[in-house]
Amino acid sequence: MTVDAHHHVWDLSVRDQDWITGEQLAPIRRDFTLGDLAPLARESGVTATVLVQTVAVEEETPEFLALAHDSELVAGVVGWADLTRPDIADTLARLAELPGGRHLKGIRHQVQGEPDPEWLLRADVRRGLAAVADAGLVYDLVVLPHQLPACARAAAGLPGLTFVLDHCGKPPIASGAAEPWTDGVRALAALPNTVCKLSGLVTEADWATWTPGALRPYADTVLEAFGSGRVMFGSDWPVCTLAATYGQVMESAQELTGSLTAPERDAVFGGTATRVYGL
């Protein structure tokens, strides 16, 4: 099974995506559906996907679970729930009982937008993360490099919860810089309950001039730090279309993993996601 472990969909007639603002993001200010994704995934050999939340709205996760319930492509959903609610455990239990509830595999929050760099370490958030672990789910991290130390501390404090780092922790590819991202990634990877998505790199690079070569130092750092058994491919479609087509993202990931053995590539393109998300 070839897995795309990270993509989105949205319908602007159902809900605004208030983060899609400005001229740069204008190309993705339109609807993107599973019907749009399916032929692209098929052409790239993808047989299963993980659909990931886009906004911090309670209604989105049930909608995504229903989509997964009726889809032959979506094998898992990473939804959103308010970790700070005292009844978070009940919320997660209710989601699991909905149509498609068995597809709920993880929870995510846009930590990158939180002004407190140690938001993950707050007592109410930690309680919510513990509830995620108790529910048998994983937690996706969408963070910026300066937030990686808090990610490592959170993961160290909750060894029973698997933390999945989205988009390699958003390295500063466009600038060519490496720190503090490299140290942060290596510290997180040193913890056994952490995993990383090889995703989102093309939009951290220069959208117009990126090449696989520009991405390679960052991909190599992740593969060395986590090992192929804790790295999974994700397209980040349709956000990736700001810089590349779906096929180009897949081709670049294949090039970046070209030096791996066949079993190692199998892990990155399917095995890791299947195991971590229980697909």
Salt bridges, closest charged atoms under 4 A:
ASP16 OD1 - ARG29 NH2 2.73
GLU58 OE2 - ARG85 NH1 3.51
GLU63 OE2 - ARG15 NH2 2.85
ASP87 OD1 - ARG85 NE 2.80
GLU114 OE2 - HIS109 NE2 2.77
GLU118 OE2 - ARG153 NH1 3.02
ASP124 OD2 - ARG122 NH2 2.74
ASP140 OD2 - LYS197 NZ 2.76
ASP166 OD2 - HIS6 ND1 3.94
ASP166 OD2 - ARG108 NH1 3.06
ASP166 OD1 - LYS197 NZ 3.55
ASP236 OD1 - HIS6 NE2 3.79
ASP236 OD1 - HIS8 NE2 3.19
ASP236 OD1 - HIS167 NE2 3.69
